[in-house]
Each structure stands twice: as C-alpha cells, then as structure tokens.
Amino acid sequence: MSTISSKTKTAAAANPAPHAPPGMLGDMNPFLKAWGPVGEYVVDATQRTILFWDLLRQRSDQYYAQKAKAVPHVLNFDAELVLDARNFERPANYLLVRIKPPEGVTVNPWQRPFVVVDPRAGHGPGIGGFKADSELGVALRAGHPCYFVGFTPEPMPGQTIEDIMRAEAIFLEKVIELHPKAEGKPCVIGNCQAGWAVMMAAATRPELFGPIIIPGSPLSYWAGVEGENPMRYTGGLSGGSWITALTSDLGNGKFDGGHLVRNFENLNPANTLWSKNYDIWANVDKGAERFLEFEKWWGGHVNLNAEEIQWIVDQLFIGNKLATGEILTSDGERIDLRKIRSPIICFCSKGDNITPPQQALGWIADLYAEVDDIRANGQTIIYAIHESVGHLGIFVSGGIAKKEHNEFASNIDLIDVLPPGLYEAVMTPKSSSDVNPDLVVGDWIVRFEPRSMDDIRAIVRPDPENERRFAAAQRVSEINLGLYRTLLQPLVQASMSEQTAEWMKKLNPSELPFELFSDHNPLMHHVAQLAEQVRQNRQPASPDNPFLEWQSRISDAIVAALDGYRDMRDKTLEQIFLATYSSPLLQALVGLPASGEPPRKRPAADPERIAFIEQRIAELKSRIAEGGAREAAIRSLVYIGMAGPGVDERAFNELREIRAENSGMTLAEFKQTLREQFFSLLLDQDAAVAAISKMLPADSGKRAQILEVVRRTVHAAGKPTGERAERLAVIEKIFGVANKTKEPVKVKAPAKGSSKIA
C-alpha cells in the first residue's frame, strides 16, 4: 500500500493535471493575493472541495471493496470461525466466531463467556466490535472469553426468523460446550434489532442463557411520546405493510437493506442532506479517516428475504405482538417473554430517536401489573437510561456510553444472582473518599436499586387511546396487504427479473451516490489527480479569515431551516395519523372492540404456571426453618439488604472474596440459595427471621465467624444507617454475639470444611 501510494505521488508530481487552475494547486498567484482574505478563502474552499470529492471517491471504492468480500464486516478484532449456520439443517446466513484477545489482554477460562449478536437492520455486521472500547473490547478487558454472531450479505433461500432463532440456540450450545468450567451461562448482548431476536430465542430456550443485555432494542413498537417519537407512525401513514411487500417484490424477492438505512436518515434531514457532508468538507484535512471508518459500516447494506422483513413488519413493527405473547412458532409454541429465566438488562437513552426508552421498556408494563408479578415469574429485570447518547453510541461505546458497558461486564455475576424483581442500575463516580474503593471495579460505583411498576409507567406513559389508534392501523394494514396480494402482487412479480431488480437497487438513493463517485465514473480519475496535487500544495485559510465565520453561519442557517422543516413535517404527519386513526368510525369499520375495552389482550398466567407457583409457595413455607450456616448467613444478608437503597457492588465483591477464602459454593448454588432465602423472607418475613437462630450452629465461636462475614459484607459500602442498621442489630441479637464497636473486623477465614457460608 505504501509503495503504491509513493509511486502515485511521484507520478502526480511529475504529471500535474493539465488544466489545474493557477494558484489553487500551487502557490497563490499575484492576482488572488491581491484579493486578500477573499482570494485566500477561494483557494482554501476550492482545495477542500476537490479533497471532498476525492474522499467520496475513496468511500465508493471502499464500498465496492467491502461488497466484493464474502463476509464483509467492521470488526476491530481478529476472529476465527466456530460455526457456519449456512450449513445447518435449517440454514441461515449467520456465523459464530471466536474473538481473539488483542495483545496484552488475557481472558480467564473460568469466567462466563460473552456473546455479542449484531443487528441485521440494513447494515453489515461489526458495530458491537467497531471500536476498542465497544462491547467486545470491554468484555475482553474484564477477562471474559468473547464470541460474535454476524451474518453474510445475502440470506439463504427460504430463510425465516425462526431459522435465525434456532441458529442462535445452536451457537449458544456450542459456546457452553467450549467452556465447561465457566462459572455461569453465557452473557448474551443483543444490539438493536438483534435484541428482540435474542429475547425470542431466550423465551423458547431459557436454559441456554445467562444474563441478557439488550442495548437500544425495541420491544414495544407502539410506545412513545406525542411530539417526540415520529418514527412509530410510519407504518400507519403508509397504509401498512403492503408497501413492504411491494418493495420486496420490486427486489425480486429480496428486501434491500438500504431502504432501512434511508428510514434512519429521514429522521434527521439536516444531518443527512447537509451536516454530514458539510462537516467533513469544512474539516477535510482532519476528519477523512474517521469519515471513511464510519461509512464503511453505515454504507455496508445487506439484504433480507421478503418473508423475513414481512414477518418483522407484520408481527413486530405494526402488529406489536411480542410483548403480549401473541406470536406462535411454526410448531405452535407461544413466544412468551415471561418464560425467560435469565436477568434482563435494558440499556436505553433519552437521546435515542430510533429506540426511545418507551419502546425499550414498554414491554414490562405490557406483561406485568405489579413487581410481585415479576417476582412470581422468577424474573430479574434491570434498566439503565442514559441522558444523551444516540442510538449508535449505545453499541459503539467509544466514549459517553462506555461506563455502562464497563459496569455491566465487571458486575455480570452480581447481576446474575440478584433476587427476582425490578431494578434500576444507578452509577456514581468513584472517588478516593469512598468506603472500600478497592472493592470497586472501574471508575464508577454501581448500585442496583429496587423500582416499582409506577416508575416504569412514569417513563412509558401508557395510553389506552394510543393503543386503539395503533390497533386500528394494524387492522388497516392487514386489509391493505390482503388487497395488494390479491390485486397487484401477481402483476408486479411477473414483471420483475433479477436484472431489473439489480438496476432498481443501483437507483436507490442509498446506493446511487456510491455509483456516481466511484471509479466507474471516468470523471473521478481526474478528481484523484487533482486531489493529489492539492495535498502537495495545500493552502488552508487562516483561522481568523472572516469568510470562514460566514461559512459557519450560513451552515447554521441551513441546519436551522432543515430542522424547522423536520419539526413541521413530523408535527404534520403526527396530526394526520392521530386524526385518521382516532376516528371512531374507522375504528368501528375495522372491527375494534367498543370504546373502553382494550384492543390487545394482556397475557394471563396459564393454569399450569399458577399451580406451579402455588406449589412453590407451599414448599418454601414448609422449609422456612431448614438450612444450616450458609443459609442463615445468606438469609441474614438478604433481610438486611431488603431495607436499604439497593445492592452495592462492593458488598457483592466483599462476599466474593469471602467465598474465595472459604472455597465455598459455586455461583449457581449461591444464586439458588439466595433466591430461596429471598422468597422465604418475602412470603413470611417474621417467621423467616425467627428461624435463623435454629439454623445457626450451637458453637458460639462459629457463630461469631458467620456474623463477622455478615458484618463485613454489610459494611462494605459504608456504615449502615436507618432501617438497615436496625436490621443488622436484630441479626446481631439473634446470633447472640457481642461486638462493642459494631465495626467489621477482618478475621482469619475458617478452615476448609467449617462453616462455609458463601
């Protein structure tokens, strides 16, 4: 590469462009110098324009180079293939690769593996490993073996969403097989569109999953706030999913991912039509490398089968059937998210205009009325809301979202053993004045604070009238799709061929710029020569040139105008949607139930599940007094912790150290014991606390050792106050061991085989 570049530069210097304007590729001629700042700016702007055109040429060449690869991706890590789902009995265009740790990074085979699944939402794979600080990089530095699930540009013939779910399950079976000694099942990260696919797979194969992290993943597609989330109206305004079927037919059975990319770009016309190109033109000397790096992913469009995209639009985007258990597999199995047994971490952002917090968290309010319902299903749900990061920043994690990914990775075992319930991940900066800073991994202290369904409803803001509007849009979509399939689809399909579809793809606004600025265009060869001469004779304008300020002001005015257009457009489209689908006449014509009745039925607990819960309650109550030293210590800690502001990572890390000192139970055994003690306290707190004394050994010395473990853990995050301090006093009284200072004292760990408690 360097040799070629050197030869090119030599040739360009020896053979300058024959018609290069004087003073633009060489020194400013006297005529332009006489114009002062005007001449200086003209030279600078002309040179920047040539360099910008050449940058677009490089982007196009990069695009076609990527397109020529069998498996194009933007991973920033070396990887080796583990499984290729194209060879499965039910093939899918998905691949499982193992990420090789970069130099200086060591992974621990005992730690649970991380599996990052990338979204197939129009772009190629790799965003989860795009940067050194992205999800894969963070997990690797935390010592976890890492795997990545990506895909090829073309789907397999007849491939369905169910085939992808089955492939992901087989991938996890393989990862578990490769790490038999790992403590805990794999942590699976499903980015954006991959999040709902991962959740569906976890609902059908819950035994394969450890904690599930779903950053920026939409699960409730009708949710949103009026005036803020216009993207959700798109399906209703186009008359439903018939337009999806038409687009797939025009692609000869394939759906071009460029259309999805275009939908994202339409959300911010100021950036798409102006800022994106202006910013790089104005700073072309510095930002070229970063521009090409991002465009390598953003422009890497992939295709979907017509059946896949139609299922996604009908069942999810317009149908919104996932959160209410209305989706059935081809085998007749109901996909019910309540069947997931792994902790679920929902990471979303107020700055995300593609998956706002309402769409990321609304499924919780759809499925559960109260937190007790979450507990009854044995689920642990955690959410974290960033204040500003955009949709892509959630996955890239290069800067402002890095702390969340760091904390999730370093505290994944704590997340796995949290008692069932609803929590918010609260992160505060670590300082030297904090108690036990050595027990904090990273620069932030994470605490998982209990939340109620009122907290979720305050974020989601569910509205029955909003439900009726979208339910009406769903019915209209079904009618229009049926009409299209009956009246137009046969004609459209008969008129299409592979060649016609390829030409239409080239004319797609997401594809055409690559063609125009590529070396396929003979004019771009001259641009490349001019750009080389500009680089050798670059003459940027001085920073105090007044025309640079005017340039910036004009740009700001254009952005403001386009933002104003966007706001007016979004408001107008929202009003059209609301006026159309709020009509009682339309709702009656499409068969919605009478006003006051919910248009969607919430899933009820099935009789088998109710019977199981009742049986478990009776079993737990009958065993409240059973257990030994371990159970007594864990029950004491849970009892004290239930009164505080949440679970602090320092308490868990202290407990982990004690567990290591005592060669105690496995993480899975600890999790099971903790959950049993938690439910015992939840069902009958007074009886459970009173029973602790019966579970303790008679020997006062052993009791003192166990109590010291409890004190060390409770004091790890600081001296307890309020009700937590009162509960610690109750436990100390039950143990019957005096401690005048009430401060934890580091004691020698008990010998192996004696009073192991963690």
ABEGO torsion letter per residue (X at the ends): XAAAAAAAAAAAAABBBAABBBGAABBBBAAAAAAEAAAAAAAAAAAAAAAAAAAAAAAAAAAAAAAABABBBABABBBBBABBAAABABBBABBBBBBBBBBGBBBBAABBBBBBBBBBAGBBBGAAAABAABAAAAAAAAGBBBBBBBBBABBBBGBBAAAAAAAAAAAAAAAAAABAABBEBBBBBBBEAAAAAAAAAAAABAAABBBBBBBGBBABAABEBBGABAAAAAAAAAGEAAAAAAAAAAAGGBBBAAAAAAAAAAABAAAAAAAAAAAAAAAAAAAAAAAAAAAAAAABBBBBBAAAAAAAAAAAAAAGAAAAGABBBAAGBBBBAAABABBBBBBBBAABAABBAAAAAAAAAAABABAAAAAAAGBBBBBBBBAABBAAAAAAGABAAAAAAAAAAAAAAAAAABBBEBBBBBBBBBBAABBGAAABBEABBBBBBBBBAAAAAAAAGBBAAAAAAAAAAAAAAAAAAAAAAAAAAAAAAAABBAAAAAAAAAABAAAAAAAAABAABAAAAAAAAAAAAAAAABBBBBAABAAAAAAAAAAAAAAAAAAAAAAAAAAAAAAAAAAAAABAAAAAAAGBBBBGBBABBBBBBBAAAAAAAAAAAAAAAAAAABEBAAAAAAAAAAAAAAABAEBBAAAAAAAAAAAAAAGBBBAAAAAAAAAAAAAAAAABAAAAAAAAAAABBABAAAAAAAAAAAAAAAAAAEBBBEAAAAAAAAAAAAAGBBBAAGBBBBBBBBBBGBGBAX
